[in-house]
């Protein structure tokens, strides 16, 4: 069987689905590894490095004819039509936004696997793409904030006087939020964080942050079975908005990470709240691709509003493309290890496995996941 990795079509996607270090892992599964020419260039992986590690450099058409085709984002309709019937497509396929491709996937009888739908259970942790990529996004959000912030992060004692530490607030304590807290603390900032899930309080405090939240009956049941935050009632949102407004005015940097799978990101920071911040402050909106936690953020831009910089960079994990690609390739390898029968060297989809059932979007001409009908 052949496995291939495509060069991404999107201009803002620097990641690649297969890295030189991962080639030998895929070969252990009995796979011949193909990589599209220059697919890894933007991630810092030249063609020569792939060849030295045993991959074959080919053109796009040859990649699309492989038994298993890897990507980061959903290929376009032309690419999907060039896949062989019954091919397997694995990537972050974003079915919420890419329903227009379902007919092509079904007509070609492509087995499409959405890596972002990996369930958050213990045995799937090594396959969890959302966590591996969010970790890097949380780290990079603090680095981007520090770049735009005109002051130092740590407290400094000098003969000329004292430099006070930066005050950082993180909204949303998922994987990205926790990494943002940890990174900001390492840089010497005073960090606070808020989330609708009271269960995250201990995690925030273990990293040295101060936990702030609206505590009521609704907050005790604010987490889905998959470990994500639920959408809260309007009454709770009003309480939360007041708490955030009171706290944000005192912050130098605010990092927004709140996302609800399949829905528009909740607005947590209003224009009025941004205007309450001191000139020179920074807001980083990691949810900008899902509509944004702040209405002032613009995709791919740094907006200056009354001296406050609102960062809305697209594809933040791609800003750490080399590491993001390496982790993503290992996530895919771990998933393939589950579905490839090593002795027979063929794909075996066990529909009784909750991971397979959660991830496979289309198979044998049918849409398998009811949520996307």
N, C-alpha and C positions, 0 to 999 in steps of 0.2 A: 504493500500500500504506500501511496505517496501522500505526504503532507506538505502544504505550501503556505507561505505567508505573503500577503499582498502589501504593496506600497500604498499608503493611505491616500485617498482622493482629496480629503479636506485640507485646505491651506493652513488651518490652525491646529492640525494634528501631527505632532512630532513623534509620537510613539510608534513602535512596531510590535507585532504580535509574536515574533520569534527572535531571540537573540543568539549570538554565537555560543555563549556558555550553555544554552539550553539544547543545542543540537544533539549532543550525545545522549541526553535524556530521552529525546524523541526516538533516536535510533535504537535505544534499548527496548522500545515498544515494537520494534520490527518495522519502523517507518523509514522510507527514503525521504530526505528533507530537501525541499526546493524553496528558494527565496527569490522574490522578484528583484531585479537589478535596482540598486540604490534604495531599497526599502528601508534600510537601517541608517542611512546617511544622517538624517535629521536627529537621530537618537545617539549619534556618536559611534555607530557601528559600520565601518566601511565594508564593501563587498569582499575585499581580500580576507578580512577576519572571518567571514562566513565560510569562504572556501577553505581556509586553513583548518577550520573545525569540522569539515566534512559535508557542507551543504553545496548544492548545485545552484549556481546563479542562472536564472531563466527570465524570459520575457513574461508579460502579464498573461497572455493567452495560455502559455504552458502552466502557469500558476493556477489558473482557473480550471484546468483540466484534472487537477489532482483529486484524489479520493476525499481528502479532508483539506478544507481551505480555511486558513486563519486570517482574521482581520481585527482591527481595533473597533472601527465604526462600520456600520452597514454599507456595503458596496452599492453602487448605483444600479439602475435597472438593466443597463447593458451588460454589466459584469455578471449580474445574477442570471441573465439569459445565456451567458457563455459558460456557466457551470454545467457539468455533466448531470444528467438525471441521477437522482439518488445520492448526490454528493452531500457531504456534511460541511456546513458552514458554522464556524464558531467565532463569536465576537461579542462586543458590547453593542447589541443590535437595537437597543432602545425601541421596543415594540410599541410603547405608548405613542411615540412620534412617527413611527415608520410603518403604519398600517397600509400605506399605499403599495408596499412591496409584498404584502401577504399573497396576493394572487399569483405573482411570479414565482414565489417560493413554492406554492402549492402546485402550480402547473408543471414545474420542473421536478416535483417530488423531492425537494431538498429538505434534508433534516437540518433545521436551524436551531442552534443552541445559544441562548442568551446568558452570557456569563454573569451579568449583573443581577440575575434572578436566583443565583445560588442561595439556598436557604441558610439562615444563620443558626446552624447546629454545630455541635462539637466536631463531628467527623468531616464537615465541609469547610472548616476554617482555612485549610491550606489552599482551597479553591476560591476563596472569597475575594473576588475582584474589587467590589465596592470598598472593602476594608483596606486592601493593599494600596489602592489608588487614593482613597480619602486620607490615609495616613500621610502620604506625601503632600497632598493638597493642604492639609492642616499645617504642616511644616513650612511649606512655601508661602502660605498666606502671611505668616509672621515675617519672613524674610522680605516679602514685597512691601509689607507695612513699614518695616525698618528702613527700606530704601527710600520711601516717600516721606518718612517722618524726619523732620529737621533737627531732632534732638537725639541724645543718647538713650539707650534702654536702661542700663544699670545705674545705680547710685554711685557717684564718684566723689571722693574727698580729695580736694586739691588745695594747694597753698592759696589759690585765688578764690576759693570758696567751694561750696558743695553743689553738685549736680544731682537733682532729685530723680528718682527712678521713674520710668514711664509707667502709666497706668493703663492696663490692657483689660478689656472685657470681651469675653467670648459668648456668643449667643448660639446655643445648641451644643450639647455635650455628647455628640456621637464620636465616631472614630476621628474625624477631622478636627472636631472641637477639642478632644483630649490631647491630640498631638499639638494643636496650636497652644494650648495651655502649657504643656511641657516645654515647648520651644521658647515661648515668651519667658517662662521662669528661668530657663537656662541662660537667656540673654540678660537676666537681672531685673525684669519688670515686676511690678506688683499686679497680680492677676486675679480677676473675679470672673465668674461664669454663671450662666443661668440656663435652665432647661425646664420643660414642663414635666419631666419625669423625675420624681423625688429620688428614685433609685440611683441617679447619677451623682447625688451629693457626695457620697463616700469616695467616688472616683476623682471628683474635682479636688476634694480636700487631700487625698493621698498624693496629689501632684503639687500641693502647696498653694492651691487657689482658694478663694473665698466663694462659697456657693450662695447664690441669691435666687429665690424663686417665690412664686405665689403658692402658698401651701393651703389647699382646701381639699374637699372630698374628691373633686374631679382629678386633681393632680396625683392621687394615689392609684389611679387606673388610666394612666396616660401613655401606656406602652402597648404596642401590638404584640402578638405572639412571635413575630419575627424580630422583635427587639427595636423596632422603629417607633418614633413618636407618633401618636394619634393626632388627628386634627381636633382642636379644642373648640368648645362652645364660644359664642360671641361674648358672653358674660366673662368667661375666663380670659379671653383675649384682651378685654378692656382692662381687667385687673393687671394683667401682664404688661400691657402697654404703659400703664402708669408707673409701675415698678421700674421698667426699663428706662422710661423718660427721666425719672428721678436720678437714676444711676449714671446714665450716659453723659449727662451734662458735666460730670466730674472726670470723664475718661479722656485719655490722649488717643487711644487706638481701640476701635471696636471691630471684632471679626465675627461675621455672620455666617453660620453654617447650616441653618435650619432648612431641611428638605422633607417633603412628604412624598413617597414614591407614587408616581403617576399623576400627581396633582401640581398645580401652581404653588410655588414656594410662598409661605405665609409672610406678609409684610410685618416686620418687627420694628423697623426704624423709620419713622415718618420724617418728612422734610423738616418739620418743626423741631424734632429731636436733633437732627443734624445741625440745625441752626443754633441749638443751645450749646454745641461743643465749641471749644476755643479754636481760634484760627491756628492752623498748623496741625490740627488733629487729622486722623486718618480712619476711614471706614473701608474694610475689605469685605466685599459681598461674594462669598463662594457659591451662593445660590443664584447668581445672575443668569445662568443658562436656563433656569426653571422659572424665570420671571423676576427673581430677586427678592431679598429680604428688605431691600431699601428701594423706594420708587425713584430715587435719584441715580441709581447705578445704571450704566449703559454697557452692554456687552462689548468687550474688547477695548474699553476706554478707561481712562482715569479722569473723572469729572471733578473740577474744582468748583465747589459751591460755598461762597462766602469764606474762602480760605480753608475749608475742610475738603480734603481729597477723598473721593469715593472711588475705590478701585473695583472694576468689574471685569477683570481678565477672564477670557474664555479658556477652558481646558487647563486648569491650574496644574493637574498632575503632569500634563505635557510640558510644563515649564521645568520639570525635573525628569526629562524624557528618558535618560539612560537608565536610571534606577526604576522608573515607572514601567519601562518596557521589560526589564529583567524580572520584576515581580509578577507582571502580567503573564509573561511566558511560563513562569513556574506555576501560576494559578491554572493555566490551560493544561500544562503537562499533568498536574494532579487530577484534573477532571478527566482527561483522556485515559489516565491509568485506571479509572473506574469503569470506563465503557469499552476498552479494548481488550479482547481475549488474546493474551500474549501467545499462547501455543498455536491457536488457529489463525492468528494475525488478522482478525476481523472485528468489526464493531458489534458489540452485544448490548443492546439497550434493554435494561431490566426495568420494566414499567412498575414493578413493585418497589423500586428504590425511590425514596422521596426526593433525592437530589435530581435524578433523571427526570422525574415527573414535574419538578418545578422549573427546569431549565429548557426542556425541549419545546420550542414554539410550534414548529411545523414538522410533520413526518408523514411520508407516503401520501402526499397530496391533501392532508387535512391539518387544520389548525387545532392543536391539542390544548392550548391554554384558554379556558373559558373567559378569563378576565379581559381578553382582547377581541372578543367577537364583536 
